[in-house]
Amino acid sequence: MPRHEPQGTVTLARLYAQQGHWDQAAVVYRALLQAEPGREDLQQALAEAETHRSQRAIDSLAPLFREWIELLFRHDRLRRLRRLKSRL
Protein backbone atom coordinates (compact mmCIF):
# COMPACT_ATOMS: atom_id res chain seq x y z
CA MET A 1 0.00 0.00 0.00
CA PRO A 2 1.61 3.30 -1.03
CA ARG A 3 2.25 5.77 1.72
CA HIS A 4 1.12 9.34 1.11
CA GLU A 5 3.72 11.45 2.83
CA PRO A 6 2.99 15.16 3.08
CA GLN A 7 6.53 16.14 2.02
CA GLY A 8 5.89 19.85 2.38
CA THR A 9 4.77 19.42 5.96
CA VAL A 10 7.70 17.18 6.88
CA THR A 11 10.01 19.63 5.14
CA LEU A 12 8.44 22.51 7.02
CA ALA A 13 8.93 20.74 10.34
CA ARG A 14 12.57 20.04 9.49
CA LEU A 15 13.13 23.66 8.48
CA TYR A 16 11.62 24.86 11.75
CA ALA A 17 13.93 22.50 13.63
CA GLN A 18 17.02 23.53 11.67
CA GLN A 19 16.26 27.18 12.39
CA GLY A 20 15.76 26.51 16.09
CA HIS A 21 12.00 27.09 16.06
CA TRP A 22 11.36 24.05 18.21
CA ASP A 23 7.83 25.01 19.28
CA GLN A 24 6.63 25.21 15.68
CA ALA A 25 8.50 22.05 14.72
CA ALA A 26 6.87 20.15 17.58
CA VAL A 27 3.40 21.32 16.51
CA VAL A 28 3.96 20.10 12.95
CA TYR A 29 5.46 16.78 14.09
CA ARG A 30 2.48 16.18 16.41
CA ALA A 31 0.07 16.80 13.53
CA LEU A 32 2.01 14.43 11.32
CA LEU A 33 2.00 11.76 14.01
CA GLN A 34 -1.76 12.03 14.35
CA ALA A 35 -2.03 11.19 10.68
CA GLU A 36 0.68 8.49 10.82
CA PRO A 37 1.15 7.34 14.43
CA GLY A 38 3.51 4.50 13.55
CA ARG A 39 6.24 6.64 12.01
CA GLU A 40 9.31 6.19 14.18
CA ASP A 41 11.22 8.91 12.34
CA LEU A 42 8.54 11.44 13.26
CA GLN A 43 8.42 10.17 16.84
CA GLN A 44 12.19 10.65 17.13
CA ALA A 45 12.02 14.09 15.53
CA LEU A 46 9.26 15.11 17.95
CA ALA A 47 11.29 13.81 20.88
CA GLU A 48 14.26 15.90 19.73
CA ALA A 49 12.09 19.00 19.37
CA GLU A 50 10.60 18.45 22.83
CA THR A 51 14.08 18.02 24.31
CA HIS A 52 15.20 21.33 22.83
CA ARG A 53 12.03 23.03 24.04
CA SER A 54 12.58 21.69 27.56
CA GLN A 55 16.21 22.78 27.60
CA ARG A 56 15.23 26.28 26.47
CA ALA A 57 12.68 26.46 29.28
CA ILE A 58 15.29 25.34 31.81
CA ASP A 59 17.79 27.87 30.49
CA SER A 60 15.23 30.67 30.75
CA LEU A 61 14.39 29.72 34.35
CA ALA A 62 17.98 29.65 35.60
CA PRO A 63 18.25 33.45 36.06
CA LEU A 64 14.94 33.48 37.91
CA PHE A 65 16.15 30.78 40.29
CA ARG A 66 19.36 32.71 40.94
CA GLU A 67 17.34 35.84 41.70
CA TRP A 68 14.98 33.87 43.94
CA ILE A 69 17.90 32.43 45.92
CA GLU A 70 19.44 35.89 46.28
CA LEU A 71 16.12 37.21 47.57
CA LEU A 72 15.95 34.37 50.09
CA PHE A 73 19.40 35.32 51.39
CA ARG A 74 18.43 38.97 51.57
CA HIS A 75 15.24 38.10 53.42
CA ASP A 76 17.20 35.99 55.89
CA ARG A 77 19.71 38.81 56.49
CA LEU A 78 16.90 41.31 56.99
CA ARG A 79 15.15 38.98 59.43
CA ARG A 80 18.37 38.58 61.42
CA LEU A 81 18.96 42.33 61.48
CA ARG A 82 15.41 42.96 62.72
CA ARG A 83 15.83 40.36 65.42
CA LEU A 84 19.15 41.92 66.46
CA LYS A 85 17.58 45.40 66.47
CA SER A 86 14.73 44.24 68.70
CA ARG A 87 17.24 42.93 71.25
CA LEU A 88 19.02 46.28 71.49
Backbone as XML, in Angstrom:
<?xml version="1.0"?>
<chain id="A" units="angstrom">
  <residue number="1" name="MET">
    <atom name="N" x="0.847" y="-1.169" z="0.000"/>
    <atom name="CA" x="0.000" y="0.000" z="0.000"/>
    <atom name="C" x="0.898" y="1.240" z="0.000"/>
  </residue>
  <residue number="2" name="PRO">
    <atom name="N" x="0.752" y="2.118" z="-0.969"/>
    <atom name="CA" x="1.614" y="3.301" z="-1.027"/>
    <atom name="C" x="1.320" y="4.259" z="0.110"/>
  </residue>
  <residue number="3" name="ARG">
    <atom name="N" x="2.377" y="4.838" z="0.604"/>
    <atom name="CA" x="2.246" y="5.775" z="1.716"/>
    <atom name="C" x="2.228" y="7.187" z="1.151"/>
  </residue>
  <residue number="4" name="HIS">
    <atom name="N" x="1.224" y="7.959" z="1.542"/>
    <atom name="CA" x="1.122" y="9.344" z="1.112"/>
    <atom name="C" x="1.771" y="10.222" z="2.168"/>
  </residue>
  <residue number="5" name="GLU">
    <atom name="N" x="2.967" y="10.648" z="1.872"/>
    <atom name="CA" x="3.720" y="11.451" z="2.831"/>
    <atom name="C" x="3.594" y="12.925" z="2.464"/>
  </residue>
  <residue number="6" name="PRO">
    <atom name="N" x="3.086" y="13.723" z="3.367"/>
    <atom name="CA" x="2.985" y="15.161" z="3.078"/>
    <atom name="C" x="4.369" y="15.808" z="3.153"/>
  </residue>
  <residue number="7" name="GLN">
    <atom name="N" x="5.140" y="15.689" z="2.041"/>
    <atom name="CA" x="6.526" y="16.144" z="2.016"/>
    <atom name="C" x="6.674" y="17.588" z="2.468"/>
  </residue>
  <residue number="8" name="GLY">
    <atom name="N" x="5.786" y="18.446" z="2.003"/>
    <atom name="CA" x="5.891" y="19.852" z="2.384"/>
    <atom name="C" x="5.803" y="20.041" z="3.879"/>
  </residue>
  <residue number="9" name="THR">
    <atom name="N" x="4.946" y="19.288" z="4.517"/>
    <atom name="CA" x="4.774" y="19.419" z="5.956"/>
    <atom name="C" x="5.979" y="18.870" z="6.702"/>
  </residue>
  <residue number="10" name="VAL">
    <atom name="N" x="6.506" y="17.730" z="6.269"/>
    <atom name="CA" x="7.700" y="17.175" z="6.885"/>
    <atom name="C" x="8.864" y="18.144" z="6.667"/>
  </residue>
  <residue number="11" name="THR">
    <atom name="N" x="8.944" y="18.669" z="5.453"/>
    <atom name="CA" x="10.008" y="19.629" z="5.144"/>
    <atom name="C" x="9.878" y="20.871" z="6.003"/>
  </residue>
  <residue number="12" name="LEU">
    <atom name="N" x="8.664" y="21.334" z="6.182"/>
    <atom name="CA" x="8.443" y="22.508" z="7.022"/>
    <atom name="C" x="8.881" y="22.246" z="8.457"/>
  </residue>
  <residue number="13" name="ALA">
    <atom name="N" x="8.530" y="21.089" z="8.980"/>
    <atom name="CA" x="8.934" y="20.741" z="10.341"/>
    <atom name="C" x="10.455" y="20.687" z="10.459"/>
  </residue>
  <residue number="14" name="ARG">
    <atom name="N" x="11.098" y="20.113" z="9.467"/>
    <atom name="CA" x="12.566" y="20.037" z="9.486"/>
    <atom name="C" x="13.187" y="21.431" z="9.403"/>
  </residue>
  <residue number="15" name="LEU">
    <atom name="N" x="12.616" y="22.284" z="8.580"/>
    <atom name="CA" x="13.127" y="23.660" z="8.483"/>
    <atom name="C" x="12.976" y="24.391" z="9.815"/>
  </residue>
  <residue number="16" name="TYR">
    <atom name="N" x="11.819" y="24.251" z="10.431"/>
    <atom name="CA" x="11.624" y="24.863" z="11.752"/>
    <atom name="C" x="12.700" y="24.371" z="12.719"/>
  </residue>
  <residue number="17" name="ALA">
    <atom name="N" x="12.938" y="23.074" z="12.720"/>
    <atom name="CA" x="13.928" y="22.501" z="13.634"/>
    <atom name="C" x="15.328" y="23.018" z="13.314"/>
  </residue>
  <residue number="18" name="GLN">
    <atom name="N" x="15.685" y="23.050" z="12.054"/>
    <atom name="CA" x="17.017" y="23.527" z="11.672"/>
    <atom name="C" x="17.229" y="24.984" z="12.062"/>
  </residue>
  <residue number="19" name="GLN">
    <atom name="N" x="16.160" y="25.759" z="12.055"/>
    <atom name="CA" x="16.263" y="27.179" z="12.393"/>
    <atom name="C" x="16.096" y="27.434" z="13.886"/>
  </residue>
  <residue number="20" name="GLY">
    <atom name="N" x="15.894" y="26.362" z="14.646"/>
    <atom name="CA" x="15.760" y="26.508" z="16.088"/>
    <atom name="C" x="14.369" y="26.890" z="16.557"/>
  </residue>
  <residue number="21" name="HIS">
    <atom name="N" x="13.391" y="26.793" z="15.687"/>
    <atom name="CA" x="11.998" y="27.087" z="16.058"/>
    <atom name="C" x="11.340" y="25.787" z="16.525"/>
  </residue>
  <residue number="22" name="TRP">
    <atom name="N" x="11.751" y="25.370" z="17.715"/>
    <atom name="CA" x="11.361" y="24.051" z="18.214"/>
    <atom name="C" x="9.885" y="23.960" z="18.534"/>
  </residue>
  <residue number="23" name="ASP">
    <atom name="N" x="9.268" y="25.043" z="18.984"/>
    <atom name="CA" x="7.827" y="25.007" z="19.277"/>
    <atom name="C" x="7.031" y="24.701" z="18.010"/>
  </residue>
  <residue number="24" name="GLN">
    <atom name="N" x="7.345" y="25.426" z="16.944"/>
    <atom name="CA" x="6.626" y="25.211" z="15.684"/>
    <atom name="C" x="6.911" y="23.829" z="15.114"/>
  </residue>
  <residue number="25" name="ALA">
    <atom name="N" x="8.167" y="23.385" z="15.221"/>
    <atom name="CA" x="8.505" y="22.051" z="14.723"/>
    <atom name="C" x="7.707" y="20.985" z="15.469"/>
  </residue>
  <residue number="26" name="ALA">
    <atom name="N" x="7.608" y="21.137" z="16.784"/>
    <atom name="CA" x="6.869" y="20.151" z="17.579"/>
    <atom name="C" x="5.397" y="20.113" z="17.186"/>
  </residue>
  <residue number="27" name="VAL">
    <atom name="N" x="4.818" y="21.270" z="16.919"/>
    <atom name="CA" x="3.404" y="21.321" z="16.512"/>
    <atom name="C" x="3.205" y="20.548" z="15.207"/>
  </residue>
  <residue number="28" name="VAL">
    <atom name="N" x="4.085" y="20.776" z="14.246"/>
    <atom name="CA" x="3.959" y="20.097" z="12.953"/>
    <atom name="C" x="4.191" y="18.600" z="13.120"/>
  </residue>
  <residue number="29" name="TYR">
    <atom name="N" x="5.206" y="18.214" z="13.887"/>
    <atom name="CA" x="5.460" y="16.785" z="14.085"/>
    <atom name="C" x="4.287" y="16.103" z="14.778"/>
  </residue>
  <residue number="30" name="ARG">
    <atom name="N" x="3.662" y="16.771" z="15.746"/>
    <atom name="CA" x="2.483" y="16.181" z="16.408"/>
    <atom name="C" x="1.351" y="15.952" z="15.415"/>
  </residue>
  <residue number="31" name="ALA">
    <atom name="N" x="1.131" y="16.941" z="14.547"/>
    <atom name="CA" x="0.070" y="16.802" z="13.535"/>
    <atom name="C" x="0.374" y="15.644" z="12.591"/>
  </residue>
  <residue number="32" name="LEU">
    <atom name="N" x="1.625" y="15.537" z="12.197"/>
    <atom name="CA" x="2.012" y="14.426" z="11.319"/>
    <atom name="C" x="1.828" y="13.079" z="12.004"/>
  </residue>
  <residue number="33" name="LEU">
    <atom name="N" x="2.144" y="13.019" z="13.286"/>
    <atom name="CA" x="1.999" y="11.759" z="14.013"/>
    <atom name="C" x="0.535" y="11.383" z="14.224"/>
  </residue>
  <residue number="34" name="GLN">
    <atom name="N" x="-0.328" y="12.361" z="14.266"/>
    <atom name="CA" x="-1.757" y="12.025" z="14.353"/>
    <atom name="C" x="-2.211" y="11.342" z="13.073"/>
  </residue>
  <residue number="35" name="ALA">
    <atom name="N" x="-1.667" y="11.788" z="11.958"/>
    <atom name="CA" x="-2.030" y="11.185" z="10.676"/>
    <atom name="C" x="-1.347" y="9.829" z="10.484"/>
  </residue>
  <residue number="36" name="GLU">
    <atom name="N" x="-0.094" y="9.721" z="10.984"/>
    <atom name="CA" x="0.675" y="8.492" z="10.817"/>
    <atom name="C" x="1.359" y="8.129" z="12.137"/>
  </residue>
  <residue number="37" name="PRO">
    <atom name="N" x="0.611" y="7.579" z="13.089"/>
    <atom name="CA" x="1.150" y="7.338" z="14.425"/>
    <atom name="C" x="2.296" y="6.336" z="14.487"/>
  </residue>
  <residue number="38" name="GLY">
    <atom name="N" x="2.472" y="5.513" z="13.512"/>
    <atom name="CA" x="3.514" y="4.496" z="13.545"/>
    <atom name="C" x="4.871" y="4.947" z="13.044"/>
  </residue>
  <residue number="39" name="ARG">
    <atom name="N" x="4.985" y="6.166" z="12.595"/>
    <atom name="CA" x="6.243" y="6.641" z="12.014"/>
    <atom name="C" x="7.281" y="6.923" z="13.087"/>
  </residue>
  <residue number="40" name="GLU">
    <atom name="N" x="8.263" y="6.037" z="13.178"/>
    <atom name="CA" x="9.312" y="6.194" z="14.183"/>
    <atom name="C" x="10.183" y="7.417" z="13.918"/>
  </residue>
  <residue number="41" name="ASP">
    <atom name="N" x="10.395" y="7.741" z="12.643"/>
    <atom name="CA" x="11.221" y="8.910" z="12.340"/>
    <atom name="C" x="10.573" y="10.189" z="12.854"/>
  </residue>
  <residue number="42" name="LEU">
    <atom name="N" x="9.262" y="10.269" z="12.744"/>
    <atom name="CA" x="8.543" y="11.442" z="13.257"/>
    <atom name="C" x="8.526" y="11.449" z="14.785"/>
  </residue>
  <residue number="43" name="GLN">
    <atom name="N" x="8.391" y="10.263" z="15.379"/>
    <atom name="CA" x="8.424" y="10.173" z="16.840"/>
    <atom name="C" x="9.772" y="10.638" z="17.374"/>
  </residue>
  <residue number="44" name="GLN">
    <atom name="N" x="10.851" y="10.229" z="16.711"/>
    <atom name="CA" x="12.191" y="10.651" z="17.131"/>
    <atom name="C" x="12.383" y="12.150" z="16.927"/>
  </residue>
  <residue number="45" name="ALA">
    <atom name="N" x="11.898" y="12.661" z="15.807"/>
    <atom name="CA" x="12.022" y="14.092" z="15.533"/>
    <atom name="C" x="11.238" y="14.907" z="16.561"/>
  </residue>
  <residue number="46" name="LEU">
    <atom name="N" x="10.047" y="14.427" z="16.923"/>
    <atom name="CA" x="9.258" y="15.113" z="17.947"/>
    <atom name="C" x="9.973" y="15.065" z="19.292"/>
  </residue>
  <residue number="47" name="ALA">
    <atom name="N" x="10.549" y="13.922" z="19.622"/>
    <atom name="CA" x="11.286" y="13.808" z="20.884"/>
    <atom name="C" x="12.454" y="14.788" z="20.915"/>
  </residue>
  <residue number="48" name="GLU">
    <atom name="N" x="13.143" y="14.941" z="19.794"/>
    <atom name="CA" x="14.257" y="15.896" z="19.725"/>
    <atom name="C" x="13.748" y="17.323" z="19.905"/>
  </residue>
  <residue number="49" name="ALA">
    <atom name="N" x="12.658" y="17.652" z="19.240"/>
    <atom name="CA" x="12.091" y="18.998" z="19.366"/>
    <atom name="C" x="11.659" y="19.265" z="20.809"/>
  </residue>
  <residue number="50" name="GLU">
    <atom name="N" x="11.034" y="18.285" z="21.439"/>
    <atom name="CA" x="10.602" y="18.450" z="22.830"/>
    <atom name="C" x="11.793" y="18.606" z="23.773"/>
  </residue>
  <residue number="51" name="THR">
    <atom name="N" x="12.874" y="17.890" z="23.495"/>
    <atom name="CA" x="14.084" y="18.017" z="24.312"/>
    <atom name="C" x="14.639" y="19.431" z="24.217"/>
  </residue>
  <residue number="52" name="HIS">
    <atom name="N" x="14.700" y="19.961" z="23.015"/>
    <atom name="CA" x="15.197" y="21.325" z="22.829"/>
    <atom name="C" x="14.281" y="22.350" z="23.495"/>
  </residue>
  <residue number="53" name="ARG">
    <atom name="N" x="12.978" y="22.126" z="23.395"/>
    <atom name="CA" x="12.026" y="23.030" z="24.041"/>
    <atom name="C" x="12.222" y="23.011" z="25.555"/>
  </residue>
  <residue number="54" name="SER">
    <atom name="N" x="12.385" y="21.829" z="26.112"/>
    <atom name="CA" x="12.581" y="21.693" z="27.560"/>
    <atom name="C" x="13.861" y="22.372" z="28.005"/>
  </residue>
  <residue number="55" name="GLN">
    <atom name="N" x="14.933" y="22.177" z="27.239"/>
    <atom name="CA" x="16.209" y="22.783" z="27.595"/>
    <atom name="C" x="16.114" y="24.306" z="27.555"/>
  </residue>
  <residue number="56" name="ARG">
    <atom name="N" x="15.411" y="24.820" z="26.570"/>
    <atom name="CA" x="15.234" y="26.275" z="26.473"/>
    <atom name="C" x="14.459" y="26.800" z="27.678"/>
  </residue>
  <residue number="57" name="ALA">
    <atom name="N" x="13.457" y="26.053" z="28.102"/>
    <atom name="CA" x="12.685" y="26.456" z="29.278"/>
    <atom name="C" x="13.560" y="26.447" z="30.528"/>
  </residue>
  <residue number="58" name="ILE">
    <atom name="N" x="14.381" y="25.423" z="30.657"/>
    <atom name="CA" x="15.289" y="25.338" z="31.809"/>
    <atom name="C" x="16.263" y="26.507" z="31.791"/>
  </residue>
  <residue number="59" name="ASP">
    <atom name="N" x="16.832" y="26.773" z="30.619"/>
    <atom name="CA" x="17.786" y="27.872" z="30.488"/>
    <atom name="C" x="17.154" y="29.218" z="30.822"/>
  </residue>
  <residue number="60" name="SER">
    <atom name="N" x="15.888" y="29.391" z="30.471"/>
    <atom name="CA" x="15.230" y="30.666" z="30.749"/>
    <atom name="C" x="14.861" y="30.796" z="32.233"/>
  </residue>
  <residue number="61" name="LEU">
    <atom name="N" x="14.736" y="29.673" z="32.928"/>
    <atom name="CA" x="14.394" y="29.718" z="34.347"/>
    <atom name="C" x="15.606" y="29.906" z="35.255"/>
  </residue>
  <residue number="62" name="ALA">
    <atom name="N" x="16.778" y="29.573" z="34.768"/>
    <atom name="CA" x="17.984" y="29.655" z="35.601"/>
    <atom name="C" x="18.190" y="31.040" z="36.206"/>
  </residue>
  <residue number="63" name="PRO">
    <atom name="N" x="18.080" y="32.134" z="35.435"/>
    <atom name="CA" x="18.252" y="33.455" z="36.057"/>
    <atom name="C" x="17.198" y="33.749" z="37.127"/>
  </residue>
  <residue number="64" name="LEU">
    <atom name="N" x="15.990" y="33.263" z="36.916"/>
    <atom name="CA" x="14.936" y="33.475" z="37.911"/>
    <atom name="C" x="15.246" y="32.732" z="39.206"/>
  </residue>
  <residue number="65" name="PHE">
    <atom name="N" x="15.766" y="31.528" z="39.096"/>
    <atom name="CA" x="16.146" y="30.779" z="40.291"/>
    <atom name="C" x="17.281" y="31.468" z="41.035"/>
  </residue>
  <residue number="66" name="ARG">
    <atom name="N" x="18.258" y="31.982" z="40.287"/>
    <atom name="CA" x="19.360" y="32.710" z="40.939"/>
    <atom name="C" x="18.825" y="33.929" z="41.689"/>
  </residue>
  <residue number="67" name="GLU">
    <atom name="N" x="17.923" y="34.665" z="41.050"/>
    <atom name="CA" x="17.335" y="35.840" z="41.699"/>
    <atom name="C" x="16.534" y="35.435" z="42.932"/>
  </residue>
  <residue number="68" name="TRP">
    <atom name="N" x="15.786" y="34.359" z="42.825"/>
    <atom name="CA" x="14.979" y="33.875" z="43.942"/>
    <atom name="C" x="15.877" y="33.508" z="45.122"/>
  </residue>
  <residue number="69" name="ILE">
    <atom name="N" x="16.979" y="32.811" z="44.844"/>
    <atom name="CA" x="17.897" y="32.435" z="45.920"/>
    <atom name="C" x="18.501" y="33.674" z="46.563"/>
  </residue>
  <residue number="70" name="GLU">
    <atom name="N" x="18.895" y="34.645" z="45.746"/>
    <atom name="CA" x="19.443" y="35.887" z="46.280"/>
    <atom name="C" x="18.414" y="36.596" z="47.170"/>
  </residue>
  <residue number="71" name="LEU">
    <atom name="N" x="17.175" y="36.599" z="46.752"/>
    <atom name="CA" x="16.123" y="37.212" z="47.571"/>
    <atom name="C" x="15.923" y="36.465" z="48.882"/>
  </residue>
  <residue number="72" name="LEU">
    <atom name="N" x="16.042" y="35.152" z="48.848"/>
    <atom name="CA" x="15.946" y="34.374" z="50.090"/>
    <atom name="C" x="17.066" y="34.756" z="51.056"/>
  </residue>
  <residue number="73" name="PHE">
    <atom name="N" x="18.278" y="34.899" z="50.535"/>
    <atom name="CA" x="19.402" y="35.315" z="51.389"/>
    <atom name="C" x="19.179" y="36.715" z="51.950"/>
  </residue>
  <residue number="74" name="ARG">
    <atom name="N" x="18.700" y="37.607" z="51.109"/>
    <atom name="CA" x="18.431" y="38.968" z="51.574"/>
    <atom name="C" x="17.355" y="38.971" z="52.653"/>
  </residue>
  <residue number="75" name="HIS">
    <atom name="N" x="16.319" y="38.193" z="52.437"/>
    <atom name="CA" x="15.240" y="38.104" z="53.423"/>
    <atom name="C" x="15.778" y="37.579" z="54.754"/>
  </residue>
  <residue number="76" name="ASP">
    <atom name="N" x="16.618" y="36.560" z="54.675"/>
    <atom name="CA" x="17.199" y="35.990" z="55.889"/>
    <atom name="C" x="18.067" y="37.027" z="56.612"/>
  </residue>
  <residue number="77" name="ARG">
    <atom name="N" x="18.881" y="37.768" z="55.863"/>
    <atom name="CA" x="19.714" y="38.807" z="56.489"/>
    <atom name="C" x="18.849" y="39.882" z="57.137"/>
  </residue>
  <residue number="78" name="LEU">
    <atom name="N" x="17.806" y="40.295" z="56.452"/>
    <atom name="CA" x="16.903" y="41.313" z="56.994"/>
    <atom name="C" x="16.221" y="40.819" z="58.262"/>
  </residue>
  <residue number="79" name="ARG">
    <atom name="N" x="15.786" y="39.581" z="58.255"/>
    <atom name="CA" x="15.149" y="38.984" z="59.435"/>
    <atom name="C" x="16.123" y="38.964" z="60.618"/>
  </residue>
  <residue number="80" name="ARG">
    <atom name="N" x="17.363" y="38.599" z="60.358"/>
    <atom name="CA" x="18.374" y="38.581" z="61.419"/>
    <atom name="C" x="18.647" y="39.993" z="61.953"/>
  </residue>
  <residue number="81" name="LEU">
    <atom name="N" x="18.728" y="40.947" z="61.047"/>
    <atom name="CA" x="18.960" y="42.330" z="61.484"/>
    <atom name="C" x="17.801" y="42.849" z="62.333"/>
  </residue>
  <residue number="82" name="ARG">
    <atom name="N" x="16.580" y="42.525" z="61.933"/>
    <atom name="CA" x="15.413" y="42.956" z="62.718"/>
    <atom name="C" x="15.422" y="42.304" z="64.092"/>
  </residue>
  <residue number="83" name="ARG">
    <atom name="N" x="15.770" y="41.044" z="64.140"/>
    <atom name="CA" x="15.835" y="40.356" z="65.424"/>
    <atom name="C" x="16.930" y="40.985" z="66.319"/>
  </residue>
  <residue number="84" name="LEU">
    <atom name="N" x="18.064" y="41.272" z="65.738"/>
    <atom name="CA" x="19.149" y="41.917" z="66.462"/>
    <atom name="C" x="18.722" y="43.308" z="66.956"/>
  </residue>
  <residue number="85" name="LYS">
    <atom name="N" x="18.055" y="44.057" z="66.101"/>
    <atom name="CA" x="17.580" y="45.402" z="66.473"/>
    <atom name="C" x="16.595" y="45.334" z="67.627"/>
  </residue>
  <residue number="86" name="SER">
    <atom name="N" x="15.723" y="44.339" z="67.612"/>
    <atom name="CA" x="14.727" y="44.238" z="68.701"/>
    <atom name="C" x="15.362" y="43.884" z="70.038"/>
  </residue>
  <residue number="87" name="ARG">
    <atom name="N" x="16.539" y="43.281" z="70.014"/>
    <atom name="CA" x="17.236" y="42.931" z="71.247"/>
    <atom name="C" x="17.990" y="44.113" z="71.829"/>
  </residue>
  <residue number="88" name="LEU">
    <atom name="N" x="18.257" y="45.128" z="71.019"/>
    <atom name="CA" x="19.025" y="46.279" z="71.489"/>
    <atom name="C" x="18.177" y="47.245" z="72.288"/>
  </residue>
</chain>
